[in-house]
Amino acid sequence: MDLSSDWLLPDWPAPASVRAVFTTRAGGHSVAPYDALNLGSHVGDAPAAVAQNRATLADALQAQPVFLQQVHGRVVARLDAASGETLVADASLTTLTDLACTAMVADCLPVLFTDTCGTVVAASHAGWRGLLGTDGEGVLEATYKEIMAVAQAASAPKATEVIAWLGPCIGPQTFEVGPEVPAAFIARQPEAAALFVPHGPGKWLANLPGLARLRLQALGVRGIYGNDGSPAWCTVSNPSRFFSYRREPVCGRMAACIWRVG
């Protein structure tokens, strides 16, 4: 792979057949305010620049990234060779090689998954709404359920051990929310109360990666890596490296990609 030196390569014990990357602003063709590697086709950037950026990504990965139409929900798409950009979903998974599950973000949390055998890979886009979900199931629970179904169908007994990597997102130092957000999460998991800090009248600071870890731990996922909530992972606080919708509503999008190699 020929990857920009600024992109993040997950530090996690994924099998050798699994590759993953998180892009930054570096390495693209877009001009301000989308400079430089904007991968979002829906944010007002020049279509030709986005196409160049996506081609740059595909060339670096040596795999085909599949971009979803994300809606802050919990639908999980199973990707195959015919999958295009018309899929409305907030997560994807595949067992095929050279097809990259891709989550686009600019403050929301990307979560990458694989199993210890490398049977399946998945990527989820988790803002607080998708993370919370409805009836106790959000996008992470839905993705995990699909991973388990695929792994079991493949008769891979060790594939029940799933690991996850959390990418950059809006950090707990900057993610201000109203009282309805902590109320909803605490109603589901009382221990989530520790992940919200009062921040002025009617406002709270929310720890999005911490909430994701809590949900993953409840599923029995023991291997959780990446974003620990420290400032280096915060998209808002690192303008030269990351796009941030909260910081600049007109901005580009980054991508977290995971794929299997043959």
C-alpha positions in Angstrom: 0.0 0.0 0.0 1.1 3.5 -0.8 -0.5 5.4 2.1 -0.1 9.1 3.0 2.3 9.2 6.0 -0.3 11.3 7.9 -3.0 8.6 7.7 -3.7 6.4 10.8 -3.0 2.7 10.7 -4.8 1.0 13.5 -2.5 -0.5 16.2 -4.5 -3.7 17.0 -3.9 -7.4 16.7 -5.9 -8.0 13.5 -5.0 -11.0 11.4 -2.4 -10.6 8.7 -5.2 -10.9 6.1 -7.0 -7.8 7.4 -5.9 -4.3 6.5 -7.3 -1.0 7.9 -6.7 2.7 7.6 -8.2 6.0 8.7 -7.6 8.9 6.3 -6.9 12.5 7.3 -7.0 15.8 5.4 -3.7 15.0 3.8 -3.1 13.7 0.3 -6.0 15.0 -1.8 -7.0 17.4 -4.5 -9.8 19.5 -3.0 -9.4 23.2 -2.3 -10.5 25.1 0.8 -12.6 24.6 2.8 -12.5 20.9 1.7 -8.7 20.8 1.5 -7.3 18.4 0.7 -8.6 14.8 0.9 -12.3 15.2 1.0 -14.1 11.9 0.3 -17.7 13.1 0.7 -19.7 13.6 -2.5 -22.6 15.3 -0.6 -20.9 18.3 1.0 -20.6 20.8 -1.9 -17.1 20.0 -3.1 -16.3 19.9 -6.8 -17.4 16.4 -8.1 -14.1 16.1 -10.1 -12.0 16.7 -7.0 -14.0 14.1 -5.0 -13.6 11.6 -7.8 -9.9 12.2 -7.8 -9.7 11.8 -4.0 -11.7 8.6 -4.1 -9.4 7.3 -6.8 -6.4 8.2 -4.7 -7.9 6.2 -1.8 -8.6 3.2 -3.9 -5.1 3.2 -5.4 -3.6 3.5 -1.9 -5.7 0.6 -0.5 -5.4 -1.5 -3.6 -9.0 -2.4 -2.8 -12.4 -0.8 -3.7 -13.8 1.3 -1.0 -17.7 1.2 -0.8 -19.2 4.5 0.4 -22.6 4.3 2.0 -25.4 6.9 2.2 -25.3 7.3 5.9 -28.4 8.5 7.8 -27.4 8.1 11.5 -29.3 4.8 11.8 -28.4 1.2 12.5 -28.9 -0.6 9.1 -26.0 -2.9 8.2 -25.3 -3.6 4.5 -23.6 -6.8 3.4 -21.3 -5.9 0.6 -20.6 -7.9 -2.5 -18.9 -7.2 -5.9 -22.0 -5.5 -7.1 -22.4 -3.1 -4.2 -22.4 0.6 -5.2 -23.0 3.9 -3.6 -26.8 3.7 -3.4 -26.8 1.6 -0.2 -28.6 3.5 2.6 -26.9 2.2 5.8 -24.6 3.2 8.6 -22.5 0.1 8.7 -21.2 -2.5 6.2 -19.5 -5.9 6.4 -18.1 -8.4 3.9 -16.2 -11.7 3.7 -14.9 -10.9 0.2 -11.3 -9.8 -0.5 -10.3 -6.4 -1.9 -13.6 -4.8 -1.0 -13.3 -2.1 1.7 -16.0 -1.5 4.2 -15.9 2.3 4.6 -17.4 4.7 7.2 -17.2 8.4 6.4 -16.9 10.8 9.3 -16.3 14.4 10.3 -16.9 14.2 14.1 -18.9 11.0 14.4 -17.1 7.9 15.6 -15.9 5.2 13.1 -15.7 1.7 14.5 -13.8 -1.0 12.6 -14.4 -4.7 13.4 -12.9 -8.1 12.5 -12.7 -11.5 14.1 -9.6 -13.2 15.3 -9.6 -15.5 12.2 -10.1 -12.7 9.7 -13.3 -14.3 8.4 -15.2 -11.0 8.2 -14.6 -7.3 8.4 -17.0 -4.5 9.1 -17.1 -0.7 9.5 -19.7 1.3 11.5 -20.6 5.0 11.5 -21.6 5.9 15.1 -22.8 9.4 16.0 -24.7 9.5 19.3 -28.0 8.8 17.6 -26.8 5.7 15.8 -24.9 4.6 18.9 -28.0 5.0 21.1 -30.4 3.4 18.6 -33.8 2.3 19.6 -35.2 -0.5 21.8 -31.7 -1.0 23.2 -30.0 -1.7 19.9 -27.8 0.8 18.1 -25.5 0.5 15.1 -22.8 -1.3 17.1 -25.1 -4.0 18.4 -26.6 -4.4 14.9 -23.1 -4.7 13.3 -22.0 -7.2 16.0 -25.1 -9.3 15.4 -24.4 -9.5 11.7 -20.7 -10.3 12.2 -21.7 -13.2 14.4 -24.2 -14.5 11.9 -21.7 -14.4 9.1 -18.9 -16.0 11.1 -21.2 -18.8 12.3 -22.4 -19.5 8.8 -18.8 -19.8 7.7 -18.3 -22.5 10.3 -15.4 -20.6 11.9 -15.5 -21.6 15.6 -12.9 -19.1 16.7 -14.6 -16.3 14.7 -16.8 -15.6 17.7 -14.0 -13.6 19.2 -14.5 -10.1 17.7 -12.1 -7.1 18.1 -12.8 -3.5 17.5 -10.9 -0.3 16.7 -12.3 3.2 17.5 -11.1 6.0 15.2 -10.9 9.7 15.8 -14.1 11.6 16.6 -15.3 14.7 18.5 -13.7 14.4 21.9 -15.1 14.5 25.4 -13.5 17.9 25.9 -15.6 19.4 23.1 -18.8 17.4 22.6 -21.5 19.5 24.2 -25.0 18.0 24.3 -28.4 18.7 25.8 -29.9 16.8 28.8 -31.8 14.5 26.6 -28.6 12.7 25.5 -27.3 11.6 28.9 -30.9 10.8 30.0 -31.3 8.4 27.0 -28.0 6.6 27.5 -28.3 6.4 31.3 -31.8 4.9 30.9 -30.2 2.1 28.9 -27.0 1.7 30.9 -26.8 3.4 34.3 -23.0 3.3 34.3 -23.1 5.7 31.3 -23.6 8.5 33.9 -19.8 8.6 34.4 -19.3 9.5 30.7 -21.2 12.8 31.0 -19.9 15.9 32.7 -22.0 19.0 33.5 -21.0 22.0 31.3 -23.1 25.0 32.1 -26.9 25.3 32.5 -28.7 22.5 30.6 -25.4 21.3 28.9 -23.2 18.3 29.2 -19.9 17.2 27.8 -20.3 13.6 26.4 -17.6 11.0 26.0 -18.5 9.4 22.7 -15.7 6.9 22.5 -16.3 6.0 26.1 -20.0 5.3 25.4 -19.0 3.1 22.4 -16.6 1.1 24.6 -19.4 0.6 27.2 -21.7 -0.7 24.5 -19.0 -3.0 23.1 -18.1 -4.3 26.5 -21.8 -5.1 27.1 -21.7 -7.3 24.0 -18.7 -9.2 25.3 -16.1 -7.6 23.1 -12.9 -7.8 25.1 -10.4 -6.4 22.5 -11.2 -2.7 22.1 -8.4 -0.5 20.7 -7.8 3.0 19.4 -9.5 6.2 20.6 -9.2 6.6 24.3 -10.8 10.0 24.5 -7.5 11.9 24.7 -7.1 15.2 22.8 -5.0 13.7 20.0 -8.0 11.7 18.9 -10.4 14.8 18.8 -11.5 15.9 15.4 -12.5 19.3 16.7 -9.2 20.1 18.4 -6.9 19.1 15.5 -7.9 21.3 12.6 -4.7 20.8 10.5 -5.3 17.0 10.5 -9.0 16.3 10.8 -12.2 17.7 9.3 -14.8 18.6 11.9 -18.4 19.5 11.2 -18.9 20.9 14.7 -15.9 23.2 14.1 -16.6 24.1 10.5 -20.1 23.2 9.1 -18.8 23.4 5.6 -16.0 20.8 5.5 -14.9 17.5 4.0 -15.2 14.0 5.1 -12.6 11.4 6.2 -12.9 7.6 5.9 -12.2 4.6 8.1 -11.7 1.6 5.8 -11.2 -2.1 6.5 -10.7 -4.9 4.0 -9.5 -8.5 3.6 -6.6 -9.3 1.2 -6.3 -12.6 -0.7 
